[in-house]
Amino acid sequence: MALPTYASPLERVWYYTYRVICVLIFVFLISPILVVIPLSFNAEPYFTFTERMLTFDPDGYSTRWYDALLTLGHPNADGPRDSLWWSQVWERATWVQAAKNSFWVGLWATILATTLGTIAALGLSRPEMPYRRLIMALLISPMIVPIIIIAVGMSFFYAQACVPPGGALESTVGLFLSEKGCLANSHLGVIVAHAVLGIPFVIITVTATLSGFDQSLIRAAQSMGANPRTVFFKVIMPLILPGVISGALFAFVTSFDEVVAVLFIAGPDQQTIPRQMFNGIREAISPAILAVATILVVISTLLLATVELLRRRSDRLRGVTGR
């Protein structure tokens, strides 16, 4: 909002002071993230700015740490980069394997969290739903309860959740279970844990979208002879789709960045990117972690920008205008 022409000198001073304060707060919050980006191009194996970097010497910058993401764990890292070399990167490189695990776990956790969260939000949006506040508090409690408590509880629960050998369930989800047929140290266990952490974000975003939903549209569709399935996919879903997608993106980011539950639940074959970063800091510190952090910052920025675009589209669909 522009400063009005009739503003007093004191109001003008506060107008510009307020904006300077906001800029300083923004720089304070964003600096720890932005400083990682140039450090990831450091030619030296340090976590600090070298003299050549500060003088903008081209020799002080390098992409060696991004290259290390492809060569760590590679059986022939210095060999010619032909099709065989790249196939071994896909199959053997440590960081690539962690990225694949993070992607697939995040994808399935997002699908599960989005489905369950959307159903829960639709139920909680109905005025005749009993104990709505209590149920809402229970469903979003994973956002409030410390993650360490959730991880410990799931670890004890998963250790006892095993499938009998030869059972029908084993043939259905056997690929996701551990060698002993248990949720502990299995992909399915990590997926369920991350889905639990992502469901609250889906519920909140979809509920916010439904807050301006016109219930008369449902009654109008039913009066025209539409069955519940048609009403949902033709009337409700198109209007709440931006909120559903926003919740799914939040759930995916939550799964992609989560490390505490993975440390308690996952086994050696379920190394995700955050866990690999944790292992790198604990065992052998390498600036390759900064390269991974930079990539994650870029991905998170793109996802948040997508969420903002979807939020604005949702507001337009619901007839909400912003300044």
N, C-alpha and C positions, 0 to 999 in steps of 0.2 A: 504494500500500500504506500503510495507516494505521500510525502509530507505536505500537509495543507499550507496554503499561502498565509493563512492567518495565525500560524503557530508562533508561540512566544519564543524568545531566545533560549529559555530553559528547556522548552520542549524540543527545540532543534538540537541542543546539546545532548539531551537524553536519546533522541532519535539516532544520532550517529554513534553515541557511546554504546547503546544497546547492540547495534550491529557489529561493532568492533569486538564486544564481549562474545557474541555468538561465533564470530570468526575464530577468535582465540580458543574457545572451547572446542570447536570443530577441529582445528589444527592439533590441539592436545590429544583428542581422541583418535584421530586418523594417523598421526605421525608414527606410532609404533608399527602400524601396518605398512605404511608407505616406505619406511626405512628398510624393510626387508627386500624390496624389489631391486634397488641398486646393489645391495650386498650379494644378491644371488648371482651377479655378474662379476664378482671379485675374482681376479686371476690367481690370487693367493689363497691358501687354505685357512683363512682367518674369518672371524665373525665381526670384524671392525673395518672401517674405511682406511685403506692404505694411503700412503703419501701420493702414489701415482694416481689413485682414484680421485683424490681431492684436487689434484692438478689437471684432471681430465686427460691423463695420458692414455692413449688407446691401448697401450701394452698392459695397463692396469685392469682392463676389463676382458672377460672371457666367458664363453658359454660352456666351459669344461664341466661345470656342475650339472648342467642340463644333460650333457652327454653322459655323465656318471649315472643318471637315472636309467639309461639304456644298457650300461656295461656292468653294473653291479650284479654279480651272480651269473654273468655271461661266461660260458666255458671258453670262448675264443674272442675276448673283448678287443684285442688288437688285430684281428684278422680282417680280411677284405669285406667290405659291407655289401655283400651280395644278397640274393634271396635267402640263402641258407643262414646267413648271419642274422637277418631280420626275423626269420622264423624262430631262431633260438632266443632272440630278444622276447618274442611273444610267449615262448614256452618256458624260459628259464630266468629271465631278468627279474631280480627281486622286487624292484619298484613297480614293474609292469604287472607282476602277479598280484601285488597289493592293490594296484589300481583296478584290476579286473575283479578282485574280491569285493572291493568297496562299491564298484558299480553294480554288480549283480545283487549283492546284499541290499544296497540302497534301492534298487529297482523293485525287488520283490517286497521289501519292507514298505515302500511307498504305495504299491498296489494294495497291500493288505490294510495299511493304515488309512488310505483314502477311502476304500470300500466301507470299512467299519465306521470310520469317523463320519462319513457322509450319512450313513444310515442312522447313526446316533443323533446327528444334528437335525435330521428331518423329524425324528421322533420328539426331540426336545423342543422343537419349534412349535409344536401343536399345543394350543392353550389348555386342552383337556388332559395333558400328560400329568399324572400325579407325581409328586416329589421331584419336580423338575430341578430345583436348586440343589437338592441333595445329590441327585444323579449326576448333574453337571460338575459338582465339586469332586465327586469320585472319579469321573472320567478325565478331568484335567489335573488330577493330583500328581501324575508323573512330572508335570512342569514345576511342581512346588516341592515335592519330596526330593531330598538330595540324591543325586544319581548313584552315589556310593551305596546307599541303602537299597535302592532298587537292584543294583548289580549283585550285591551280596545275597539278597533274597532270591533272585533268579538263579544264582549259582547253586544254592542249596536245593531249590526246587528242581532244576534241570538234572542234578545228579541223581535224583530219584525217578525222573520221568524217562523210563526206558520201555522199548517195545519188545514184546516176546519174540524170539526167533521164529520165523515162518509165519507170522501173523499177517492178516490182510493189510494192516496199516504199514507194516514194514515194506511190503511190495509197492505201496503207494508213495511213501515218502522216504524210502530207504536210501535214496541218493543223497538226501539232505542230512541224514542222521550220522552220528559217529560210528566207528567200527563196532562198538558195543551196542549199537541201536539206541543210544541215549541222546537226549537233546543237548547235554553238556558236550562241549568241544565239537559242535556240529554247525553246519551252515543254517539249518532250520532254527536252531536255538538263537543264533545271532539275529536272524531275520525277525523272529517273533519279538525279541527284546527291542530291536530298533522300531518295530511297528508300534509297540506299546509306548515308546517315547515320542513317536510321531503323531499318534492319534489325537492328542490334545490340540495340536496346531491345526489339524484338519477340522476338528469340531468348532474351534473358535472362528476360523475364517468362514466356514460354511454357515455357521449360526449368524455371523455378522451380515452375510449376504441375504439370509432369509429374514433378517429383521425388517427389511423393507419390501418383503414379498407380499403381493396382493393375493390373499386367499380366495377372493372372488373369481380369480382365473381358474382355480381348480373346480369350483362349483359350476362355472360356466361350461367347462369342458365335460364335466359329468352330466350336465343337463343336456348336452348334445349327444350323449350316448357313448362317450369314451370310457373304456375300462381303466382300472388303476394303472396298468402297465403303460398304456398310451398316454395317460395324463402325466406320468412321471417323465417319460422320455421325450414327449412332445411339448409339454408346458413347463414343468418344473426344471428339468435338467438344463435346457438352453439358458434359463435365467440365472441359475446358480453355478453354471459351468466355470465362470471366472473365479469364483470363490473356491470351487473344488480344485481347480488347477493351482491356485495360490497355495492352498493347504497341502497339495501334493508336493509342490516345490519346497515348502518349508519342511515337510517330512523327509524329503530326499536329502536336503542339506543337513538336517539333524542326524540322519543315519550316516552320511558321508563324513561328518566331523566327529562323530562319537568315538571315544576311546576307552572310557572307564568300564562300561559294560563288556566291551570286547576283551579287556584284560582279564576279567573274571570268568567269562563264558567261553570265549573262542579258544580253539586249539591251534597247534602249529600250522595247520593247513588253512586257517581262516585269518591270515594276516591281512589287515586292512591298512590303508595309507596312514591314518592317525596312529595305529599301533606300530607300524614300521618306523614312523617318525619318533615315537617314544623309545623304541628299541635303539634307534640311531643316536639319540641323545644320551641314553644310558650306557651304551656299549662302545660305540666309536663315533665321536662327534665329527660330522662332515658338513660342509656348506651345502651339500646336496639337499639337505633339509630346507635350506632357504629357497632353493629352486622349486621344490615341491610346494612350499608355502606360497610362493608367488603365483604358481599355477592355480592353487586353491583360491587365492584372493581374486584372481580374474574370473574363475568359474562362479564364485559367490556373488561377485558384482553383477555378472550377467544374469544370474538367477534372480537377484533382488530387483534388478531393472525390469525383468519380465513380470515379477510379482506386482510392481508398481503400475505397469501398463495394464495388467489384468484388473487391478483395483479400480483404475480410472474407467476402464470399459464396463466393469460391473456397476459403478456409480451412474454411468450414462444409461445403462439398461434399466436401472431402477429409478431413473429420473432425478438423481441427486446431482446437483451442480456444485462445484467447488470454486473457490476464488483462486 
